[in-house]
Amino acid sequence: MPKSVLGINMGNHSIKVVELSRRGNSLVVSNLLNAPTKEAIVSGDMIQPDVVAATLKEMLRSANVRTKDAVVSVGGQTGVVVRVAELPKMPRKELLKAIPLEIDRHLPFQSGGVVRDYVLLKEPEEVAEGEQIPILFAAARADLVDAYLLAVQQAGLSPLAVEVEPLAAIRAFVASRGWGVGDGQPGRVWVLVNIGHEGTEISFVEGNSLIFTRLVPIGGRHLTESIRDHLGMELEEAERVKIEQATAWIERPEAPSPPVTEVPAAPTPTQPVAAPPPPPPQELPSLSFELPTETPTISFELPTEGPQPPAPEKESQVPSLEFSLPSPEEKPQEPPSLEFVPGQPVPPVGEELGLQAPPPPPAEEWVPSPVTEPLPIHELIFNAISPHLFELAGEVARSVEFLISQRPNITVEGVYLLGGGALLKDLDKFMQAQLGVPVAPLDPFRTLDISLLSAKLGREEIKRVGPLYAVAVGLALWAYL
C-alpha cells in the first residue's frame, strides 16, 4: 500500500488530479489540481499523448507534488464498455470459460486488441436453480489504454492501475456515504449522473455494486454551444459566461390571488350553520417519471368570406349598372362625354357620374408602442440551455423506467450529480423538480480529511467543486481499498 497516490481523471475538457495520503486511520487530501486538455483528448481518444504528458508534468511541478504512484481512468463513447451481463447457473469451472465469450458478444469493436476485467456480482452458489448469474465487466480497446499509459509514463509517473469512470464514481459515492450504503438494503437504488464535456453517464448503484449504466450524448459542451449561438459570442466567452452566470433554476413570482368581490352574508341565529367541507387530501410526492405524450397545437382559421361593403344609398342621378336597350317609348339618355376640351376645368373623378367621393378618414392619434425591457442575462442563458436540461432529465427518467421494467421490486432513493457539468448553479433544484426524488451534488470529500486544503481554498469552495473531482477521488481510493 503506497503512502500517497494520485488519482488522475483525464477527460475531454480537463485533467483532474487528486493527491491522497494515509495518516493513521485518516485519508488526507493533499492537493486538488485541474488543467485543460487543449483538445488532446477527443471523445475519449488520446489524440496527443505528448501534450497530455507535458500538461501533467507542469501541473505537478507547479504544485510541488512529489508522489509518483498513480491510478488513471479511461473513458470514451466508442472505446470503453461497462455492462452487466447474465449467464445461466453453471459450475464455476464452466462459468470461467463462458465469461470471455459473453464479454466478446457485447463489444462494439473488434475483440482482438481488448483489455478486459470482470467481477461476479453473485457467486454461483448464491444463485438458485433457473436463475441467472450477474457479471459486471469492463472492456477497453488496447490501443486506447496504451495511449493513456504512455501519457502518464512520459509525465514521470508510475501507473498502478487503469479503471473505468463508472466504477471510480461508485467508489467515491460509497466513501461519501460512510462506506455502509449496502448494509441490509436490497432493492434500494441510487442514481449517479456524471455530466462530462461530451456526454453523461447514468449509473445505478445497489448496495456497493453497479447494476446498470448507460451513456447519453448530452454534456457541458452542448450547453456552451447553445449559449454561443443564442447570445452571439465566441466559444471561449460562452464557456466563461456559463461558468460565471449560468443557472438551471429561475424563480418565477407567484400570480396574485384574485380580489374577493362578494362576501356571503352571515347566517341568522335561526339559520343552521353548515360545517365547512373537509380539506382535500394532500398527495405525498411519489416517484413518477411520466413524460408528456401530447404537445399543444395552434390552429389558424382563415375567414371564408371577406367583409361585405355597405350598400350605397339610392340616388336618382346614379346610373344603373344594368346594360339593356331602352324601350321605344323611352328617350335614351346622353352618355357623359369623355372628350377633353382645353380650357375647361376637369371635374373631379366620379362627379360626372354622380358619385360622391368618400370623406377622408379621421387622423388617428399616434400612440407610442410600449417599450419592453430586455431580459436579464441569466434568463437569456437559461432560455438557451434549458432544452438540453429538459432532455437530460428525460434521459434519466427513461433510464429509471427501463430499470424498473426489468426489476419491478426496486426503489429509487435519490440522485447524485457529479462531473464538471454538475457545477451548474441550481442544477439539483431543476432535476429534483423534474424527477420528483431527492437530488444533490456528490460531495466526495465528506469522510476525508481536507484540513490541509481548507486553509487555502476554504471548506465551502472545496465542497462546491467536489463533483468535479469525484472520479479522481474514486481513483485514488483504489489504492487503499
C-alpha positions as CSV (number, residue, x, y, z in Angstrom):
1,M,0.0,0.0,0.0
2,P,1.6,3.3,-1.1
3,K,1.9,6.2,1.4
4,S,0.4,8.6,-1.1
5,V,-1.2,8.2,-4.5
6,L,-2.5,10.3,-7.3
7,G,-6.0,9.8,-8.8
8,I,-5.8,11.1,-12.4
9,N,-9.0,11.6,-14.4
10,M,-8.2,12.6,-17.9
11,G,-11.4,13.9,-19.6
12,N,-12.2,15.5,-22.9
13,H,-12.2,19.0,-21.4
14,S,-9.8,18.9,-18.5
15,I,-7.4,16.8,-16.4
16,K,-8.3,16.5,-12.7
17,V,-5.7,15.2,-10.2
18,V,-6.3,14.4,-6.5
19,E,-3.4,13.6,-4.2
20,L,-4.5,11.3,-1.3
21,S,-2.3,10.2,1.6
22,R,-2.9,7.9,4.6
23,R,-2.2,9.2,8.1
24,G,-3.2,6.7,10.7
25,N,-6.8,5.9,10.2
26,S,-7.5,9.0,8.1
27,L,-7.2,9.6,4.4
28,V,-5.9,13.1,3.8
29,V,-6.4,15.2,0.6
30,S,-3.1,16.9,-0.1
31,N,-3.8,18.5,-3.5
32,L,-6.5,19.3,-6.0
33,L,-5.2,20.1,-9.5
34,N,-7.1,21.0,-12.7
35,A,-5.9,22.0,-16.2
36,P,-7.4,22.0,-19.7
37,T,-6.6,19.2,-22.1
38,K,-6.2,21.6,-25.0
39,E,-8.1,19.3,-27.4
40,A,-5.5,16.5,-26.9
41,I,-8.4,14.1,-25.9
42,V,-11.4,13.9,-28.2
43,S,-14.4,11.7,-27.4
44,G,-12.2,9.7,-25.0
45,D,-9.5,9.0,-27.6
46,M,-6.0,10.2,-26.6
47,I,-5.0,12.1,-29.8
48,Q,-1.8,13.7,-28.4
49,P,-0.3,11.8,-25.5
50,D,2.8,14.1,-25.5
51,V,0.6,17.2,-24.9
52,V,-1.2,15.5,-22.1
53,A,2.1,14.4,-20.6
54,A,3.5,17.9,-20.7
55,T,0.4,19.3,-19.1
56,L,0.5,16.7,-16.3
57,K,4.2,17.3,-15.7
58,E,3.6,21.1,-15.4
59,M,0.6,20.7,-13.1
60,L,2.6,18.5,-10.7
61,R,5.7,20.7,-10.8
62,S,3.8,23.9,-10.1
63,A,2.1,22.3,-7.0
64,N,5.4,20.8,-5.8
65,V,3.9,17.3,-5.9
66,R,6.4,14.5,-5.4
67,T,4.1,11.5,-5.5
68,K,4.8,9.2,-8.4
69,D,2.2,6.4,-8.0
70,A,-1.0,7.0,-9.9
71,V,-4.3,5.3,-10.7
72,V,-5.8,6.6,-14.0
73,S,-9.2,6.3,-15.7
74,V,-10.1,5.7,-19.3
75,G,-13.4,6.8,-20.9
76,G,-15.0,7.4,-24.2
77,Q,-18.1,6.6,-26.2
78,T,-16.5,4.2,-28.7
79,G,-13.5,2.7,-26.9
80,V,-14.9,1.6,-23.5
81,V,-17.7,-0.7,-22.5
82,V,-19.1,-1.2,-19.0
83,R,-22.0,-3.5,-18.7
84,V,-23.8,-6.1,-16.5
85,A,-24.3,-9.4,-18.3
86,E,-26.1,-12.5,-17.1
87,L,-25.3,-16.2,-17.6
88,P,-27.3,-19.2,-16.6
89,K,-26.3,-21.0,-13.4
90,M,-23.5,-23.4,-14.1
91,P,-20.5,-24.9,-12.3
92,R,-17.7,-22.4,-11.6
93,K,-15.2,-24.1,-14.0
94,E,-17.7,-23.8,-16.9
95,L,-18.6,-20.3,-15.9
96,L,-15.0,-19.1,-16.1
97,K,-14.8,-20.4,-19.7
98,A,-18.1,-18.8,-20.7
99,I,-17.5,-15.3,-19.4
100,P,-14.9,-14.2,-22.0
101,L,-17.2,-15.4,-24.8
102,E,-20.1,-13.5,-23.3
103,I,-18.0,-10.3,-23.0
104,D,-16.9,-10.6,-26.7
105,R,-20.6,-10.8,-27.6
106,H,-21.2,-7.3,-26.1
107,L,-18.3,-5.5,-27.6
108,P,-19.0,-2.8,-30.2
109,F,-15.4,-3.1,-31.5
110,Q,-13.2,-6.0,-32.5
111,S,-12.2,-8.2,-29.7
112,G,-8.6,-8.8,-31.0
113,G,-6.9,-6.0,-29.1
114,V,-9.0,-5.6,-25.9
115,V,-8.2,-5.1,-22.2
116,R,-10.9,-6.6,-20.1
117,D,-11.8,-7.4,-16.5
118,Y,-14.9,-8.6,-14.7
119,V,-16.4,-9.4,-11.3
120,L,-19.2,-11.8,-10.2
121,L,-22.0,-9.8,-8.5
122,K,-23.2,-13.1,-7.2
123,E,-21.4,-16.4,-6.6
124,P,-22.8,-19.4,-8.4
125,E,-23.6,-21.0,-5.0
126,E,-25.8,-17.9,-4.2
127,V,-28.0,-18.3,-7.3
128,A,-30.9,-20.7,-7.2
129,E,-31.6,-23.2,-10.0
130,G,-33.2,-21.5,-13.0
131,E,-31.8,-18.0,-12.1
132,Q,-29.1,-16.0,-13.8
133,I,-25.6,-15.2,-12.6
134,P,-25.0,-11.4,-12.9
135,I,-21.5,-10.4,-14.1
136,L,-20.1,-6.9,-14.2
137,F,-17.4,-6.4,-16.8
138,A,-15.4,-3.6,-18.3
139,A,-13.5,-3.7,-21.6
140,A,-11.5,-1.1,-23.5
141,R,-9.5,-1.0,-26.7
142,A,-5.9,-2.0,-26.1
143,D,-4.6,0.9,-28.2
144,L,-6.7,3.4,-26.1
145,V,-5.3,2.0,-22.8
146,D,-1.7,2.1,-24.2
147,A,-2.1,5.8,-25.1
148,Y,-3.3,6.8,-21.6
149,L,-0.4,4.8,-20.0
150,L,2.1,6.4,-22.4
151,A,1.0,9.9,-21.4
152,V,1.3,9.0,-17.6
153,Q,4.7,7.5,-18.0
154,Q,6.0,10.4,-20.1
155,A,5.0,12.6,-17.2
156,G,7.3,10.7,-15.0
157,L,4.6,8.7,-13.1
158,S,4.2,5.0,-12.3
159,P,0.7,3.8,-13.1
160,L,-0.7,1.3,-10.5
161,A,-4.0,0.6,-12.2
162,V,-6.3,1.6,-15.1
163,E,-10.0,1.9,-14.3
164,V,-13.2,3.0,-16.0
165,E,-15.0,6.1,-14.7
166,P,-18.3,4.5,-13.5
167,L,-16.6,2.2,-11.1
168,A,-14.4,5.0,-9.7
169,A,-17.5,7.2,-9.3
170,I,-19.2,4.4,-7.3
171,R,-16.2,4.2,-5.0
172,A,-16.4,7.9,-4.3
173,F,-20.1,7.7,-3.7
174,V,-19.8,4.8,-1.3
175,A,-17.0,6.6,0.6
176,S,-19.1,9.8,0.8
177,R,-22.0,7.8,2.3
178,G,-19.8,6.4,5.1
179,W,-18.9,3.0,3.4
180,G,-22.1,1.4,4.6
181,V,-24.6,2.1,1.8
182,G,-25.5,-1.5,1.1
183,D,-25.9,-2.9,4.6
184,G,-29.2,-4.6,4.7
185,Q,-30.8,-2.5,1.9
186,P,-31.6,-4.8,-1.0
187,G,-33.7,-3.2,-3.7
188,R,-32.7,0.4,-2.7
189,V,-31.1,2.0,-5.7
190,W,-29.2,5.3,-6.1
191,V,-28.6,7.1,-9.4
192,L,-25.2,8.7,-10.2
193,V,-25.4,11.2,-13.1
194,N,-21.8,12.0,-14.2
195,I,-22.1,15.0,-16.5
196,G,-18.9,15.3,-18.6
197,H,-17.9,17.5,-21.5
198,E,-19.1,15.3,-24.4
199,G,-21.7,13.1,-22.7
200,T,-23.3,12.0,-19.4
201,E,-23.0,8.6,-17.7
202,I,-26.1,7.4,-15.8
203,S,-25.3,4.7,-13.4
204,F,-27.4,2.8,-10.9
205,V,-25.9,1.6,-7.6
206,E,-27.5,-1.1,-5.4
207,G,-25.6,-1.5,-2.2
208,N,-22.0,-1.1,-3.3
209,S,-22.4,-2.6,-6.8
210,L,-23.1,-1.2,-10.2
211,I,-26.2,-2.8,-11.7
212,F,-26.8,-0.7,-14.8
213,T,-25.1,2.1,-16.7
214,R,-25.7,3.9,-20.0
215,L,-24.1,6.9,-21.8
216,V,-26.2,9.7,-23.3
217,P,-24.7,12.3,-25.7
218,I,-25.6,15.4,-23.6
219,G,-22.7,17.2,-21.9
220,G,-21.3,20.6,-20.9
221,R,-20.1,21.3,-24.5
222,H,-23.7,21.3,-25.7
223,L,-24.7,23.9,-23.1
224,T,-21.7,26.1,-24.1
225,E,-22.5,25.9,-27.8
226,S,-26.2,26.9,-27.2
227,I,-25.1,29.9,-25.2
228,R,-22.7,30.9,-28.1
229,D,-25.4,30.5,-30.7
230,H,-28.2,32.3,-28.8
231,L,-26.1,35.2,-27.4
232,G,-23.8,35.6,-30.4
233,M,-20.4,35.3,-28.8
234,E,-17.2,33.3,-29.2
235,L,-17.0,29.8,-27.8
236,E,-14.4,30.8,-25.1
237,E,-16.6,33.7,-23.9
238,A,-19.6,31.4,-23.9
239,E,-17.8,29.0,-21.6
240,R,-16.8,31.8,-19.3
241,V,-20.4,33.1,-19.2
242,K,-21.7,29.6,-18.5
243,I,-19.3,29.1,-15.5
244,E,-19.9,32.6,-14.0
245,Q,-23.5,33.4,-14.7
246,A,-25.5,30.4,-15.9
247,T,-28.2,28.9,-13.7
248,A,-30.6,26.0,-14.1
249,W,-33.3,27.5,-12.0
250,I,-35.3,30.7,-12.5
251,E,-37.6,31.9,-9.6
252,R,-40.9,32.9,-11.0
253,P,-43.1,35.3,-9.0
254,E,-46.4,33.8,-7.9
255,A,-49.5,35.2,-9.5
256,P,-51.6,37.4,-7.2
257,S,-54.8,35.9,-5.9
258,P,-58.0,37.5,-7.5
259,P,-59.8,40.0,-5.3
260,V,-62.9,38.9,-3.4
261,T,-65.9,40.6,-5.0
262,E,-68.8,39.1,-3.0
263,V,-68.9,38.5,0.7
264,P,-71.5,35.9,1.8
265,A,-73.9,37.2,4.5
266,A,-73.6,35.8,8.0
267,P,-76.2,33.3,8.9
268,T,-79.0,34.4,11.1
269,P,-79.5,32.9,14.6
270,T,-82.3,30.7,13.3
271,Q,-80.4,29.6,10.3
272,P,-78.2,26.5,11.0
273,V,-74.6,27.0,10.3
274,A,-73.3,24.4,7.8
275,A,-70.0,22.7,8.8
276,P,-67.1,23.7,6.5
277,P,-66.2,20.9,3.9
278,P,-63.1,18.9,4.8
279,P,-59.9,20.0,3.1
280,P,-58.9,17.8,0.1
281,P,-56.3,15.1,1.0
282,Q,-52.7,16.2,0.2
283,E,-50.9,13.9,-2.2
284,L,-47.5,12.9,-1.0
285,P,-44.7,13.2,-3.5
286,S,-44.2,10.0,-5.4
287,L,-41.6,8.8,-7.8
288,S,-43.2,9.2,-11.2
289,F,-41.4,9.5,-14.5
290,E,-44.2,10.3,-16.8
291,L,-43.1,12.2,-19.9
292,P,-45.5,14.4,-21.9
293,T,-47.2,12.5,-24.7
294,E,-49.0,15.4,-26.4
295,T,-47.9,18.8,-27.3
296,P,-50.3,21.8,-27.6
297,T,-51.2,22.7,-31.2
298,I,-52.0,26.1,-32.5
299,S,-54.6,26.3,-35.4
300,F,-55.2,29.3,-37.6
301,E,-58.8,29.5,-39.0
302,L,-58.9,31.6,-42.2
303,P,-62.2,33.6,-43.0
304,T,-64.2,32.0,-45.7
305,E,-65.7,35.3,-47.0
306,G,-64.4,38.8,-46.9
307,P,-66.3,41.7,-45.2
308,Q,-69.2,43.0,-47.4
309,P,-69.2,46.7,-48.2
310,P,-72.3,48.6,-47.2
311,A,-74.9,49.0,-49.9
312,P,-74.9,52.5,-51.5
313,E,-77.9,54.7,-50.9
314,K,-80.3,55.1,-53.9
315,E,-80.0,58.3,-55.7
316,S,-81.8,59.5,-58.8
317,Q,-78.6,60.6,-60.5
318,V,-76.7,57.3,-60.0
319,P,-76.6,55.5,-63.4
320,S,-77.7,51.9,-63.4
321,L,-75.1,49.2,-63.9
322,E,-77.6,47.1,-65.9
323,F,-76.7,47.2,-69.6
324,S,-80.1,46.8,-71.5
325,L,-81.6,48.6,-74.5
326,P,-84.3,51.3,-73.8
327,S,-87.9,50.6,-74.7
328,P,-89.3,52.6,-77.7
329,E,-91.3,54.9,-75.5
330,E,-88.2,56.0,-73.5
331,K,-85.7,58.5,-74.8
332,P,-82.1,57.3,-74.4
333,Q,-80.1,59.4,-72.1
334,E,-76.9,61.0,-73.4
335,P,-73.9,59.3,-72.0
336,P,-71.4,61.5,-70.3
337,S,-68.8,62.9,-72.6
338,L,-65.3,61.6,-72.3
339,E,-64.0,64.4,-74.7
340,F,-61.2,66.5,-73.2
341,V,-61.9,70.2,-74.1
342,P,-58.9,72.5,-73.5
343,G,-59.6,75.5,-71.2
344,Q,-62.5,73.8,-69.4
345,P,-62.0,72.7,-65.8
346,V,-61.8,69.0,-65.3
347,P,-64.4,67.8,-62.8
348,P,-63.2,65.6,-60.0
349,V,-63.2,61.9,-60.7
350,G,-66.7,60.4,-60.5
351,E,-68.6,63.8,-60.3
352,E,-69.9,63.5,-63.8
353,L,-71.3,60.0,-62.9
354,G,-73.0,61.4,-59.8
355,L,-70.6,59.6,-57.4
356,Q,-69.6,61.3,-54.1
357,A,-66.0,60.8,-53.1
358,P,-65.8,59.3,-49.6
359,P,-64.7,61.7,-46.9
360,P,-61.1,61.4,-45.8
361,P,-60.6,59.1,-42.8
362,P,-60.1,61.0,-39.5
363,A,-56.5,61.4,-38.4
364,E,-55.6,58.8,-35.9
365,E,-53.8,59.9,-32.8
366,W,-50.3,58.5,-32.6
367,V,-49.7,56.4,-29.5
368,P,-46.1,55.2,-28.9
369,S,-45.7,51.4,-28.6
370,P,-44.7,50.2,-25.1
371,V,-41.0,49.7,-24.6
372,T,-40.2,46.1,-23.4
373,E,-37.3,45.7,-21.0
374,P,-34.6,43.4,-22.2
375,L,-34.3,40.1,-20.3
376,P,-31.6,39.8,-17.7
377,I,-28.5,37.9,-18.8
378,H,-29.2,34.9,-16.5
379,E,-32.7,34.4,-18.1
380,L,-31.2,34.6,-21.6
381,I,-28.7,32.0,-20.7
382,F,-31.4,29.8,-19.1
383,N,-33.5,30.1,-22.3
384,A,-30.5,28.9,-24.3
385,I,-29.6,25.9,-22.2
386,S,-33.0,24.7,-20.9
387,P,-33.8,22.5,-23.9
388,H,-30.7,20.4,-23.1
389,L,-31.5,20.4,-19.4
390,F,-35.0,19.0,-20.1
391,E,-33.6,16.5,-22.4
392,L,-31.1,15.3,-19.8
393,A,-33.8,14.9,-17.2
394,G,-35.9,13.0,-19.7
395,E,-33.0,10.6,-20.3
396,V,-32.6,10.0,-16.6
397,A,-36.3,9.3,-16.3
398,R,-36.3,6.9,-19.2
399,S,-33.3,5.0,-17.7
400,V,-35.2,4.6,-14.4
401,E,-38.3,3.4,-16.3
402,F,-36.2,0.8,-18.1
403,L,-34.6,-0.5,-15.0
404,I,-37.9,-0.7,-13.1
405,S,-39.4,-2.6,-16.1
406,Q,-36.6,-5.2,-15.6
407,R,-36.7,-5.2,-11.8
408,P,-40.1,-4.0,-10.5
409,N,-39.2,-4.5,-6.9
410,I,-36.5,-1.7,-6.7
411,T,-36.9,1.7,-5.2
412,V,-35.0,4.7,-6.4
413,E,-33.8,6.6,-3.2
414,G,-32.3,9.6,-4.9
415,V,-29.9,11.1,-7.5
416,Y,-26.4,12.4,-7.1
417,L,-24.8,14.8,-9.6
418,L,-21.1,14.7,-10.4
419,G,-18.7,15.7,-13.1
420,G,-17.9,19.2,-14.4
421,G,-21.5,19.8,-15.6
422,A,-22.8,19.3,-12.0
423,L,-21.2,22.7,-11.1
424,L,-24.0,24.5,-13.0
425,K,-25.8,26.6,-10.4
426,D,-29.1,25.1,-9.0
427,L,-29.0,22.1,-11.3
428,D,-30.0,20.0,-8.3
429,K,-33.2,22.1,-7.9
430,F,-34.1,21.7,-11.6
431,M,-33.5,17.9,-11.7
432,Q,-35.4,17.4,-8.4
433,A,-38.4,19.3,-9.8
434,Q,-38.4,17.2,-13.0
435,L,-37.8,13.8,-11.4
436,G,-39.7,14.1,-8.1
437,V,-36.9,12.4,-6.0
438,P,-34.1,14.0,-3.9
439,V,-31.3,15.3,-6.0
440,A,-27.9,16.6,-4.6
441,P,-24.4,17.3,-5.8
442,L,-22.0,14.5,-4.7
443,D,-19.5,15.5,-2.0
444,P,-16.6,13.1,-2.4
445,F,-14.7,14.8,0.5
446,R,-17.4,14.2,3.1
447,T,-15.5,11.5,5.0
448,L,-11.9,12.6,4.0
449,D,-9.6,14.9,5.9
450,I,-9.4,18.2,3.9
451,S,-7.7,20.3,6.7
452,L,-4.6,20.9,4.5
453,L,-6.6,22.5,1.8
454,S,-9.3,24.3,3.7
455,A,-6.8,27.0,4.8
456,K,-6.1,27.8,1.2
457,L,-9.4,27.2,-0.6
458,G,-12.0,27.2,2.2
459,R,-14.3,24.4,3.1
460,E,-17.3,25.8,1.1
461,E,-15.2,26.1,-2.1
462,I,-13.9,22.6,-1.7
463,K,-17.5,21.3,-1.3
464,R,-18.6,23.4,-4.3
465,V,-16.0,21.8,-6.6
466,G,-16.4,18.4,-5.1
467,P,-18.5,16.9,-8.0
468,L,-15.7,17.9,-10.5
469,Y,-13.1,15.7,-8.6
470,A,-15.4,12.8,-7.7
471,V,-14.0,10.4,-10.2
472,A,-10.4,11.4,-9.3
473,V,-11.1,10.8,-5.7
474,G,-12.5,7.3,-6.5
475,L,-9.4,6.5,-8.5
476,A,-7.1,7.5,-5.6
477,L,-9.2,5.4,-3.1
478,W,-8.5,2.3,-5.2
479,A,-5.0,2.1,-3.6
480,Y,-6.5,1.9,-0.1
481,L,-9.5,-0.4,-0.5
